[in-house]
Amino acid sequence: MFSNGGFVQLVVKKVYEWTRTEQRRYTLGFFAMGNTCSNNLGIPPAKGPNTVGCTDFMMDHSAQGTFFRLYYPCQEIEKAEKPDWVPCREYFNGLADFMKINRTLSEKIFNYLFGSFKIPACLDAPFKSNGKCPVVIFSHGLGAFRTLYSAICSELASQGFIVASVEHRDLSASATYFFREKTESEKADKNSPKPSASDTDGMVKEWMYYRPLQHGENEFALRNKQVKQRADECIMALDKLTEINSGTPVQNVLQKQFDWMTLKNSMDLSRVAAIGHSFGGATVIEALSKDVKFKCGVALDAWMFPLEDETFPRVKQPILFINSEKFQWAGNITRMKKLDSDVIQRKMITIRGTVHQSFPDFTFLTGNWIGKLMKLKGEIDPELAIDLSNKATLAFLQQHLGLEKTFNQWDALIDGQDENLIPGSNIIVLQSAI
């Protein structure tokens, strides 16, 4: 999420140190709001014709199972519950660990800044059947988790897609969890915490937090191992959706109200794409190289470092790279261009005025002051930036999944034909370097 090694960590540390007195915490609240008089903070609602539902699915209580948030077209229901953007405090703790700051105070800061925000989707709402839906598997960035890209995933679902946003368990997420069986002593302990409504009886929630690079450790070896696991987790999520689509009864470890049998024959599994941001962009490339069931991929400000050179010639599917203006550098663009092809469509556009964090939801949830201080906002209106990204993505998916939609009205965006877009990259790369 926060680039290849967390480039906002230093800024966040400064904010953290700055907020150690009550007076400064009050000031932080003022700056966090920024210009909220003119801008209402919050994740923008989806623009498509369908109401969006979401639910969580965990296959197998162990760390080896798949865990994702599913976004889908849903039936309209009165007084629908909106899920919290950050599901629970452990995710705040994970973000603090990732940024290498104190958990106790940072939890208060994060909770103050972000704790009240909701995802613009109806929790566990009934699925609305309207023909077979194309499928997207979404991969989050380094230090993120399954809920932080809800603006993108909700928009796709509102346009008729079923989207599984994977929460990766390769220790690149800031936090995630699985369940383990209680020990005999835990079963006997009357004071042990009781499971919540979403937990499983006889099980204990086990948290996994971000694993930092160790001193002297080879980063490529770690990240390459992680990107391979991440790709496998995307494939596993698709396999589980295939099972659900066939009508095979599935057991969700999480005790959710959603009826998974309503998804029988709901998915068009001949039309599947992979989308991801940053480390998730590299995961898209790796997943395409491993499984031809992914018909195309969209890489949002991809961080190409984790990929082996041997991976590139194995990718046979079309790819759209959508980059920010401020994050990319020549070496990274050079690796993207290694995927250029005369016979397979490989496109690249750059959104003017954007930063790396213009893709996750953080960009919508901070005012201008702190948003720009923490590099969560660029110079462009964040809603305009994500709208351009989403429309270019939809046009690309229509082209390469053979959809009978009206997304082709945005075909020009794929070629960078807009005043806020740059065709290709703003970074100059020497041909000899490719």
VOPAGU-2260 file (C-alpha; in pm, 1 decimal, decimal comma):
REM VOPAGU-2260
SITE   aa  ch    i         X         Y         Z
SITE  MET   A    0       0,0       0,0       0,0
SITE  PHE   A    1     262,1     252,3     104,2
SITE  SER   A    2     491,4     200,9    -199,0
SITE  ASN   A    3     775,7     -44,5    -198,6
SITE  GLY   A    4     894,7      19,8     153,1
SITE  GLY   A    5     646,9     258,7     308,1
SITE  PHE   A    6     754,8     604,0     193,5
SITE  VAL   A    7     503,3     786,5     416,0
SITE  GLN   A    8     634,9     626,2     734,0
SITE  LEU   A    9     865,3     918,1     812,7
SITE  VAL   A   10     583,8    1168,2     767,3
SITE  VAL   A   11     346,2     964,4     983,7
SITE  LYS   A   12     613,6     941,7    1254,1
SITE  LYS   A   13     639,0    1320,9    1252,7
SITE  VAL   A   14     261,9    1349,1    1286,9
SITE  TYR   A   15     273,1    1093,6    1569,0
SITE  GLU   A   16     546,2    1282,1    1756,7
SITE  TRP   A   17     366,1    1608,4    1694,6
SITE  THR   A   18      45,5    1480,1    1858,4
SITE  ARG   A   19     196,3    1388,5    2195,9
SITE  THR   A   20      32,3    1684,1    2374,8
SITE  GLU   A   21    -339,2    1750,0    2415,5
SITE  GLN   A   22    -312,6    2088,1    2244,1
SITE  ARG   A   23    -149,1    1934,8    1940,4
SITE  ARG   A   24    -406,2    1655,6    1927,2
SITE  TYR   A   25    -673,8    1922,5    1909,4
SITE  THR   A   26    -481,1    2088,6    1626,2
SITE  LEU   A   27    -448,3    1755,2    1448,3
SITE  GLY   A   28    -825,5    1727,9    1447,8
SITE  PHE   A   29    -849,3    2067,7    1281,5
SITE  PHE   A   30    -594,2    1979,9    1014,3
SITE  ALA   A   31    -744,5    1632,2     962,8
SITE  MET   A   32   -1069,9    1798,5     869,4
SITE  GLY   A   33    -883,1    2026,6     627,5
SITE  ASN   A   34   -1137,4    2211,2     419,2
SITE  THR   A   35   -1432,8    1993,4     516,1
SITE  CYS   A   36   -1657,8    2295,0     491,7
SITE  SER   A   37   -1635,2    2256,6     113,6
SITE  ASN   A   38   -1549,7    1887,2      88,9
SITE  ASN   A   39   -1743,9    1615,4     266,4
SITE  LEU   A   40   -1500,6    1341,5     358,6
SITE  GLY   A   41   -1604,0     985,2     285,7
SITE  ILE   A   42   -1568,6     707,3      31,9
SITE  PRO   A   43   -1763,6     810,6    -278,6
SITE  PRO   A   44   -2070,0     598,4    -359,8
SITE  ALA   A   45   -2057,2     377,6    -666,7
SITE  LYS   A   46   -2197,1     520,7    -991,4
SITE  GLY   A   47   -2322,7     208,1   -1167,0
SITE  PRO   A   48   -2686,3      98,3   -1199,7
SITE  ASN   A   49   -2666,7    -173,6    -931,2
SITE  THR   A   50   -2685,4    -139,1    -554,5
SITE  VAL   A   51   -2371,0    -291,0    -401,6
SITE  GLY   A   52   -2359,0    -559,4    -134,6
SITE  CYS   A   53   -2055,5    -701,8      41,2
SITE  THR   A   54   -1974,5    -993,0     268,4
SITE  ASP   A   55   -1665,5   -1174,2     395,4
SITE  PHE   A   56   -1567,0   -1531,0     317,7
SITE  MET   A   57   -1302,9   -1743,5     487,7
SITE  MET   A   58   -1242,1   -2094,2     359,2
SITE  ASP   A   59   -1071,0   -2327,3     606,4
SITE  HIS   A   60    -997,6   -2182,1     949,4
SITE  SER   A   61    -619,9   -2219,6     899,8
SITE  ALA   A   62    -377,6   -1968,5     749,9
SITE  GLN   A   63    -362,2   -2182,4     435,5
SITE  GLY   A   64    -723,2   -2110,4     339,6
SITE  THR   A   65    -850,8   -1817,9     135,1
SITE  PHE   A   66    -994,9   -1501,7     289,3
SITE  PHE   A   67   -1166,0   -1231,7      86,0
SITE  ARG   A   68   -1431,9    -963,7      90,5
SITE  LEU   A   69   -1688,8   -1016,3    -183,2
SITE  TYR   A   70   -1858,6    -721,7    -354,6
SITE  TYR   A   71   -2162,1    -796,2    -572,1
SITE  PRO   A   72   -2483,3    -647,8    -716,5
SITE  CYS   A   73   -2747,6    -677,2    -446,0
SITE  GLN   A   74   -3116,8    -630,5    -385,8
SITE  GLU   A   75   -3222,0    -298,5    -240,4
SITE  ILE   A   76   -3314,7    -329,0     124,9
SITE  GLU   A   77   -3439,6     -70,5     371,8
SITE  LYS   A   78   -3205,9      41,9     649,9
SITE  ALA   A   79   -2915,2    -158,5     512,1
SITE  GLU   A   80   -2616,7    -183,8     745,7
SITE  LYS   A   81   -2295,4     -31,5     612,6
SITE  PRO   A   82   -1975,8    -206,8     726,3
SITE  ASP   A   83   -1699,0     -21,1     908,4
SITE  TRP   A   84   -1414,3      75,8     677,4
SITE  VAL   A   85   -1161,4     -62,7     926,8
SITE  PRO   A   86   -1322,1    -379,4    1067,0
SITE  CYS   A   87   -1163,4    -379,8    1415,6
SITE  ARG   A   88    -884,3    -231,3    1629,6
SITE  GLU   A   89    -631,6    -502,0    1540,2
SITE  TYR   A   90    -609,5    -352,0    1190,7
SITE  PHE   A   91    -516,3     -16,4    1344,7
SITE  ASN   A   92    -249,7    -200,9    1544,0
SITE  GLY   A   93    -123,5    -356,8    1222,1
SITE  LEU   A   94    -101,2     -17,6    1052,7
SITE  ALA   A   95      94,0     113,1    1353,9
SITE  ASP   A   96     337,0    -180,5    1334,3
SITE  PHE   A   97     376,6    -129,6     960,6
SITE  MET   A   98     459,4     236,8    1014,5
SITE  LYS   A   99     684,4     153,4    1312,6
SITE  ILE   A  100     497,2     374,3    1557,9
SITE  ASN   A  101     350,2     313,9    1904,2
SITE  ARG   A  102      25,4     115,9    1899,1
SITE  THR   A  103    -149,9     283,4    2191,2
SITE  LEU   A  104    -134,5     643,3    2073,8
SITE  SER   A  105    -154,7     561,6    1702,3
SITE  GLU   A  106    -473,6     361,7    1761,6
SITE  LYS   A  107    -631,0     675,8    1909,3
SITE  ILE   A  108    -508,1     884,2    1616,0
SITE  PHE   A  109    -625,2     633,3    1353,1
SITE  ASN   A  110    -956,2     581,3    1529,2
SITE  TYR   A  111   -1009,7     958,1    1550,4
SITE  LEU   A  112    -924,2    1011,6    1184,8
SITE  PHE   A  113   -1080,1     703,4    1028,6
SITE  GLY   A  114   -1285,6     510,7    1285,9
SITE  SER   A  115   -1624,4     653,7    1189,5
SITE  PHE   A  116   -1606,4     588,6     815,3
SITE  LYS   A  117   -1826,9     328,8     649,0
SITE  ILE   A  118   -1793,4     139,2     321,7
SITE  PRO   A  119   -2060,2     237,4      64,1
SITE  ALA   A  120   -2206,1    -114,2      39,0
SITE  CYS   A  121   -2483,6    -309,1     210,7
SITE  LEU   A  122   -2348,5    -569,0     451,3
SITE  ASP   A  123   -2466,8    -926,1     375,8
SITE  ALA   A  124   -2746,1    -798,5     149,7
SITE  PRO   A  125   -2912,2   -1060,9     -74,9
SITE  PHE   A  126   -2751,7   -1111,2    -415,9
SITE  LYS   A  127   -2947,1    -975,2    -713,4
SITE  SER   A  128   -2947,5   -1210,7   -1009,1
SITE  ASN   A  129   -2940,1   -1032,4   -1344,1
SITE  GLY   A  130   -2758,1   -1262,2   -1583,8
SITE  LYS   A  131   -2410,2   -1399,4   -1529,9
SITE  CYS   A  132   -2158,2   -1159,0   -1380,5
SITE  PRO   A  133   -1796,1   -1128,9   -1495,3
SITE  VAL   A  134   -1547,6   -1179,6   -1211,5
SITE  VAL   A  135   -1257,4    -972,1   -1077,0
SITE  ILE   A  136    -998,6   -1086,2    -824,6
SITE  PHE   A  137    -845,6    -783,0    -649,3
SITE  SER   A  138    -503,4    -778,5    -478,0
SITE  HIS   A  139    -415,5    -512,1    -220,3
SITE  GLY   A  140     -81,8    -334,5    -174,7
SITE  LEU   A  141     195,5    -370,4      82,3
SITE  GLY   A  142      68,4    -294,0     433,3
SITE  ALA   A  143    -297,7    -285,1     326,3
SITE  PHE   A  144    -585,0    -532,0     377,1
SITE  ARG   A  145    -908,5    -636,3     210,6
SITE  THR   A  146   -1125,0    -330,8     288,8
SITE  LEU   A  147    -899,4     -42,0     186,2
SITE  TYR   A  148    -991,7     -30,4    -184,4
SITE  SER   A  149   -1368,8     -21,3    -145,5
SITE  ALA   A  150   -1415,4     272,2    -386,4
SITE  ILE   A  151   -1271,8      64,3    -670,9
SITE  CYS   A  152   -1434,5    -265,6    -575,3
SITE  SER   A  153   -1777,4    -109,9    -510,1
SITE  GLU   A  154   -1771,9      67,6    -846,5
SITE  LEU   A  155   -1697,4    -257,6   -1028,8
SITE  ALA   A  156   -1978,4    -435,2    -842,1
SITE  SER   A  157   -2220,2    -152,2    -922,9
SITE  GLN   A  158   -2137,2    -208,6   -1291,1
SITE  GLY   A  159   -2230,3    -577,0   -1268,6
SITE  PHE   A  160   -1908,9    -750,5   -1162,0
SITE  ILE   A  161   -1855,5    -991,9    -875,4
SITE  VAL   A  162   -1531,8    -884,1    -704,3
SITE  ALA   A  163   -1327,3   -1082,0    -452,3
SITE  SER   A  164   -1085,2    -854,8    -265,2
SITE  VAL   A  165    -827,9   -1095,1    -123,6
SITE  GLU   A  166    -667,5   -1039,3     216,4
SITE  HIS   A  167    -317,9   -1177,9     169,5
SITE  ARG   A  168    -155,4   -1400,0     431,7
SITE  ASP   A  169     202,9   -1374,7     309,9
SITE  LEU   A  170     276,7   -1126,6     593,6
SITE  SER   A  171     259,9    -831,4     353,6
SITE  ALA   A  172     -80,1    -718,6     488,5
SITE  SER   A  173     -54,9    -489,5     788,6
SITE  ALA   A  174    -286,2    -732,9     965,6
SITE  THR   A  175    -499,7   -1037,4     895,0
SITE  TYR   A  176    -619,2   -1337,1    1090,8
SITE  PHE   A  177    -719,9   -1701,2    1087,6
SITE  PHE   A  178    -857,2   -1938,0    1351,3
SITE  ARG   A  179    -693,5   -2212,3    1552,0
SITE  GLU   A  180    -853,9   -2469,3    1776,5
SITE  LYS   A  181    -864,1   -2388,5    2146,5
SITE  THR   A  182    -619,5   -2570,3    2369,4
SITE  GLU   A  183    -756,7   -2780,1    2654,4
SITE  SER   A  184    -656,1   -2512,7    2906,6
SITE  GLU   A  185    -835,4   -2243,7    2703,1
SITE  LYS   A  186   -1148,2   -2459,7    2687,5
SITE  ALA   A  187   -1137,6   -2501,2    3066,4
SITE  ASP   A  188   -1076,4   -2131,9    3135,0
SITE  LYS   A  189   -1410,2   -1968,7    3211,2
SITE  ASN   A  190   -1250,7   -1624,9    3177,8
SITE  SER   A  191   -1131,6   -1679,6    2821,5
SITE  PRO   A  192   -1297,5   -1440,2    2575,1
SITE  LYS   A  193   -1617,0   -1567,4    2417,6
SITE  PRO   A  194   -1639,3   -1572,9    2038,2
SITE  SER   A  195   -1820,7   -1285,3    1870,9
SITE  ALA   A  196   -2111,1   -1337,0    1632,4
SITE  SER   A  197   -1870,6   -1351,0    1336,8
SITE  ASP   A  198   -1631,8   -1596,4    1504,5
SITE  THR   A  199   -1640,9   -1971,9    1512,6
SITE  ASP   A  200   -1722,8   -2184,5    1817,6
SITE  GLY   A  201   -1432,6   -2370,6    1972,9
SITE  MET   A  202   -1182,6   -2156,9    1783,4
SITE  VAL   A  203    -948,7   -1873,4    1875,4
SITE  LYS   A  204    -878,4   -1584,0    1640,5
SITE  GLU   A  205    -504,9   -1574,1    1563,9
SITE  TRP   A  206    -365,6   -1247,7    1426,0
SITE  MET   A  207     -86,2   -1220,8    1170,0
SITE  TYR   A  208      89,4    -885,1    1141,0
SITE  TYR   A  209     314,9    -731,4     878,7
SITE  ARG   A  210     663,5    -882,9     868,6
SITE  PRO   A  211     927,2    -611,1     828,2
SITE  LEU   A  212    1245,4    -666,2     632,6
SITE  GLN   A  213    1519,6    -782,5     869,9
SITE  HIS   A  214    1859,2    -611,4     889,8
SITE  GLY   A  215    2081,9    -750,1     615,3
SITE  GLU   A  216    1799,8    -954,0     461,6
SITE  ASN   A  217    1776,8    -981,3      82,8
SITE  GLU   A  218    1458,6    -792,8      -1,9
SITE  PHE   A  219    1410,8    -946,6    -345,3
SITE  ALA   A  220    1416,5   -1300,0    -201,9
SITE  LEU   A  221    1143,6   -1206,9      48,7
SITE  ARG   A  222     923,3   -1011,0    -191,2
SITE  ASN   A  223     955,0   -1267,7    -470,0
SITE  LYS   A  224     845,9   -1543,8    -232,0
SITE  GLN   A  225     555,8   -1325,9    -119,2
SITE  VAL   A  226     438,5   -1235,8    -469,1
SITE  LYS   A  227     425,2   -1604,6    -560,5
SITE  GLN   A  228     213,7   -1680,9    -254,2
SITE  ARG   A  229      -7,6   -1381,4    -328,1
SITE  ALA   A  230     -69,6   -1505,7    -683,1
SITE  ASP   A  231    -154,6   -1850,2    -546,2
SITE  GLU   A  232    -401,9   -1688,1    -304,5
SITE  CYS   A  233    -569,5   -1507,2    -595,3
SITE  ILE   A  234    -597,0   -1836,4    -782,7
SITE  MET   A  235    -733,5   -2006,1    -469,5
SITE  ALA   A  236    -999,5   -1734,3    -436,5
SITE  LEU   A  237   -1101,5   -1790,2    -799,6
SITE  ASP   A  238   -1113,1   -2166,6    -742,1
SITE  LYS   A  239   -1343,1   -2113,2    -443,2
SITE  LEU   A  240   -1571,6   -1886,5    -647,8
SITE  THR   A  241   -1578,9   -2158,4    -914,3
SITE  GLU   A  242   -1692,7   -2404,7    -648,1
SITE  ILE   A  243   -1958,6   -2164,6    -521,8
SITE  ASN   A  244   -2078,5   -2101,6    -877,4
SITE  SER   A  245   -2121,8   -2474,8    -935,5
SITE  GLY   A  246   -2362,8   -2496,3    -643,3
SITE  THR   A  247   -2131,8   -2704,7    -426,9
SITE  PRO   A  248   -2222,2   -2632,1     -61,7
SITE  VAL   A  249   -1941,9   -2430,7      98,2
SITE  GLN   A  250   -1868,6   -2367,4     460,9
SITE  ASN   A  251   -1779,1   -2012,1     556,2
SITE  VAL   A  252   -1575,0   -2015,0     876,1
SITE  LEU   A  253   -1716,5   -1669,5     949,1
SITE  GLN   A  254   -2075,7   -1693,8    1065,1
SITE  LYS   A  255   -2234,5   -1456,6     815,5
SITE  GLN   A  256   -2599,5   -1416,2     720,7
SITE  PHE   A  257   -2528,1   -1417,2     347,1
SITE  ASP   A  258   -2667,5   -1718,7     158,9
SITE  TRP   A  259   -2386,1   -1843,7     -65,5
SITE  MET   A  260   -2619,3   -2079,6    -251,9
SITE  THR   A  261   -2780,6   -1775,3    -416,7
SITE  LEU   A  262   -2455,6   -1735,8    -616,6
SITE  LYS   A  263   -2506,2   -2066,8    -797,3
SITE  ASN   A  264   -2467,4   -2010,7   -1174,6
SITE  SER   A  265   -2426,7   -1635,7   -1112,0
SITE  MET   A  266   -2072,7   -1598,0   -1248,8
SITE  ASP   A  267   -1937,0   -1600,2   -1602,2
SITE  LEU   A  268   -1608,5   -1777,8   -1534,3
SITE  SER   A  269   -1497,9   -1738,4   -1895,7
SITE  ARG   A  270   -1469,8   -1366,5   -1817,7
SITE  VAL   A  271   -1225,6   -1325,0   -1529,1
SITE  ALA   A  272    -975,0   -1044,5   -1469,1
SITE  ALA   A  273    -711,8    -965,5   -1204,3
SITE  ILE   A  274    -667,5    -611,8   -1069,3
SITE  GLY   A  275    -424,8    -489,8    -802,8
SITE  HIS   A  276    -242,6    -187,3    -663,7
SITE  SER   A  277     131,5    -150,6    -598,6
SITE  PHE   A  278     248,3    -491,0    -468,4
SITE  GLY   A  279     -95,0    -603,3    -585,5
SITE  GLY   A  280      -2,2    -483,4    -934,7
SITE  ALA   A  281     297,9    -716,6    -932,2
SITE  THR   A  282      63,6    -988,0    -801,4
SITE  VAL   A  283    -156,6    -936,0   -1108,3
SITE  ILE   A  284     141,6   -1001,8   -1339,6
SITE  GLU   A  285     243,5   -1311,3   -1141,5
SITE  ALA   A  286    -113,8   -1445,8   -1135,4
SITE  LEU   A  287    -152,8   -1398,2   -1511,8
SITE  SER   A  288     171,4   -1587,4   -1568,2
SITE  LYS   A  289      44,8   -1878,1   -1356,1
SITE  ASP   A  290    -316,9   -1916,5   -1466,1
SITE  VAL   A  291    -474,4   -1855,0   -1805,9
SITE  LYS   A  292    -819,8   -1837,2   -1646,2
SITE  PHE   A  293    -732,8   -1472,1   -1590,0
SITE  LYS   A  294    -811,6   -1324,9   -1931,4
SITE  CYS   A  295    -655,2    -983,6   -1866,6
SITE  GLY   A  296    -509,1    -769,5   -1590,5
SITE  VAL   A  297    -510,3    -409,5   -1468,1
SITE  ALA   A  298    -206,3    -302,7   -1264,9
SITE  LEU   A  299    -257,4      18,2   -1064,4
SITE  ASP   A  300      74,9     195,0    -999,6
SITE  ALA   A  301     245,8    -143,0    -996,8
SITE  TRP   A  302     564,0    -205,2    -796,4
SITE  MET   A  303     755,5    -436,2   -1031,1
SITE  PHE   A  304    1052,4    -515,4    -805,0
SITE  PRO   A  305     920,3    -850,0    -667,0
SITE  LEU   A  306     894,4   -1012,1   -1012,3
SITE  GLU   A  307    1156,7   -1235,1   -1173,3
SITE  ASP   A  308    1253,1   -1148,4   -1531,6
SITE  GLU   A  309    1154,4   -1504,4   -1626,3
SITE  THR   A  310     793,2   -1420,0   -1539,2
SITE  PHE   A  311     744,2   -1163,8   -1816,9
SITE  PRO   A  312     755,0   -1393,3   -2124,4
SITE  ARG   A  313     506,8   -1629,7   -1955,9
SITE  VAL   A  314     237,4   -1360,7   -1950,8
SITE  LYS   A  315      16,3   -1402,3   -2258,1
SITE  GLN   A  316    -281,4   -1185,3   -2155,8
SITE  PRO   A  317    -354,0    -815,2   -2221,0
SITE  ILE   A  318    -248,1    -572,5   -1945,4
SITE  LEU   A  319    -337,5    -211,7   -1867,5
SITE  PHE   A  320     -95,1     -17,6   -1647,6
SITE  ILE   A  321    -255,9     285,8   -1478,8
SITE  ASN   A  322      16,3     488,5   -1306,8
SITE  SER   A  323      31,0     788,2   -1075,9
SITE  GLU   A  324     240,5    1085,5   -1178,8
SITE  LYS   A  325     452,3    1107,8    -861,7
SITE  PHE   A  326     539,1     748,7    -769,1
SITE  GLN   A  327     703,3     593,6   -1073,1
SITE  TRP   A  328    1072,0     594,0   -1163,0
SITE  ALA   A  329    1272,1     488,0   -1468,9
SITE  GLY   A  330    1373,9     144,5   -1341,1
SITE  ASN   A  331    1016,2      48,9   -1258,8
SITE  ILE   A  332     878,7     174,0   -1592,0
SITE  THR   A  333    1156,1     -16,7   -1769,9
SITE  ARG   A  334    1032,2    -339,3   -1612,2
SITE  MET   A  335     675,2    -262,4   -1718,2
SITE  LYS   A  336     795,2    -207,9   -2073,5
SITE  LYS   A  337     954,1    -553,7   -2075,7
SITE  LEU   A  338     593,3    -669,3   -2116,1
SITE  ASP   A  339     544,5    -467,2   -2437,7
SITE  SER   A  340     418,4    -682,9   -2723,2
SITE  ASP   A  341     338,4    -645,4   -3092,2
SITE  VAL   A  342      60,9    -905,6   -3076,9
SITE  ILE   A  343     -90,9    -869,1   -2726,6
SITE  GLN   A  344    -238,8    -538,4   -2612,8
SITE  ARG   A  345     -26,2    -381,6   -2341,9
SITE  LYS   A  346    -134,2     -28,2   -2254,3
SITE  MET   A  347      -3,0     233,4   -2012,5
SITE  ILE   A  348    -152,3     564,0   -1897,8
SITE  THR   A  349     -58,6     808,8   -1621,2
SITE  ILE   A  350    -306,7    1022,6   -1427,7
SITE  ARG   A  351    -182,3    1380,0   -1384,7
SITE  GLY   A  352    -155,3    1518,8   -1033,5
SITE  THR   A  353    -179,6    1181,6    -861,9
SITE  VAL   A  354      32,9    1014,6    -595,5
SITE  HIS   A  355      70,2     647,3    -505,1
SITE  GLN   A  356    -209,1     677,3    -247,9
SITE  SER   A  357    -458,8     812,0    -503,4
SITE  PHE   A  358    -588,3     454,0    -547,2
SITE  PRO   A  359    -667,8     333,1    -191,0
SITE  ASP   A  360    -957,4     486,0       4,7
SITE  PHE   A  361    -729,6     689,2     235,5
SITE  THR   A  362    -725,2     963,4     -26,8
SITE  PHE   A  363   -1097,8    1032,6      30,8
SITE  LEU   A  364   -1081,9    1032,4     409,0
SITE  THR   A  365    -839,8    1315,1     487,3
SITE  GLY   A  366    -869,0    1686,5     427,1
SITE  ASN   A  367    -619,2    1870,8     213,1
SITE  TRP   A  368    -378,3    1963,9     494,2
SITE  ILE   A  369    -301,2    1626,2     640,2
SITE  GLY   A  370    -379,5    1444,9     316,0
SITE  LYS   A  371    -100,7    1624,8     133,8
SITE  LEU   A  372     131,9    1617,2     434,9
SITE  MET   A  373     104,1    1237,8     445,2
SITE  LYS   A  374     107,1    1206,8      64,2
SITE  LEU   A  375    -240,2    1055,3      67,2
SITE  LYS   A  376    -363,5    1320,2    -177,1
SITE  GLY   A  377    -222,9    1458,2    -497,4
SITE  GLU   A  378    -298,8    1785,6    -673,7
SITE  ILE   A  379    -596,0    1640,9    -862,4
SITE  ASP   A  380    -941,4    1598,1    -707,6
SITE  PRO   A  381    -927,4    1239,9    -571,5
SITE  GLU   A  382   -1277,8    1157,1    -696,5
SITE  LEU   A  383   -1185,4    1269,6   -1048,1
SITE  ALA   A  384    -867,6    1058,9   -1035,6
SITE  ILE   A  385   -1043,8     741,2    -924,2
SITE  ASP   A  386   -1323,1     803,5   -1175,0
SITE  LEU   A  387   -1070,1     818,8   -1460,7
SITE  SER   A  388    -900,8     504,0   -1333,6
SITE  ASN   A  389   -1229,6     316,1   -1297,0
SITE  LYS   A  390   -1361,2     420,0   -1638,9
SITE  ALA   A  391   -1036,6     324,3   -1815,1
SITE  THR   A  392   -1045,4      -8,2   -1630,2
SITE  LEU   A  393   -1406,4     -77,1   -1733,4
SITE  ALA   A  394   -1332,8       8,7   -2097,8
SITE  PHE   A  395   -1031,1    -224,2   -2095,2
SITE  LEU   A  396   -1232,3    -505,5   -1934,7
SITE  GLN   A  397   -1504,5    -469,3   -2195,4
SITE  GLN   A  398   -1249,0    -502,2   -2474,5
SITE  HIS   A  399   -1077,7    -810,6   -2336,5
SITE  LEU   A  400   -1360,1    -992,7   -2160,6
SITE  GLY   A  401   -1597,2    -947,6   -2453,5
SITE  LEU   A  402   -1862,4    -769,4   -2247,2
SITE  GLU   A  403   -2184,0    -639,3   -2398,7
SITE  LYS   A  404   -2185,3    -317,7   -2201,5
SITE  THR   A  405   -2148,4      53,8   -2275,7
SITE  PHE   A  406   -1801,6      82,6   -2124,3
SITE  ASN   A  407   -1657,2     135,8   -2473,1
SITE  GLN   A  408   -1769,3     500,2   -2439,1
SITE  TRP   A  409   -1446,0     538,8   -2237,5
SITE  ASP   A  410   -1213,6     367,5   -2487,6
SITE  ALA   A  411   -1026,5     693,6   -2547,4
SITE  LEU   A  412    -905,5     688,6   -2185,6
SITE  ILE   A  413    -710,2     369,0   -2250,2
SITE  ASP   A  414    -501,1     570,4   -2496,9
SITE  GLY   A  415    -459,7     858,9   -2253,2
SITE  GLN   A  416    -692,6    1091,3   -2445,1
SITE  ASP   A  417    -801,5    1325,7   -2167,1
SITE  GLU   A  418    -659,4    1649,9   -2031,0
SITE  ASN   A  419    -588,2    1475,2   -1700,3
SITE  LEU   A  420    -409,0    1179,6   -1857,5
SITE  ILE   A  421     -65,3    1121,0   -2006,4
SITE  PRO   A  422     -38,9     849,4   -2272,6
SITE  GLY   A  423     228,1     608,7   -2149,1
SITE  SER   A  424     443,3     755,8   -1875,0
SITE  ASN   A  425     573,0    1094,5   -1763,1
SITE  ILE   A  426     905,9     918,6   -1695,2
SITE  ILE   A  427    1161,0     916,3   -1976,7
SITE  VAL   A  428    1310,3     571,3   -2030,5
SITE  LEU   A  429    1596,6     508,7   -2271,4
SITE  GLN   A  430    1513,8     240,1   -2527,1
SITE  SER   A  431    1849,2      77,2   -2455,7
SITE  ALA   A  432    1741,1      13,2   -2095,7
SITE  ILE   A  433    1442,9    -201,8   -2199,0
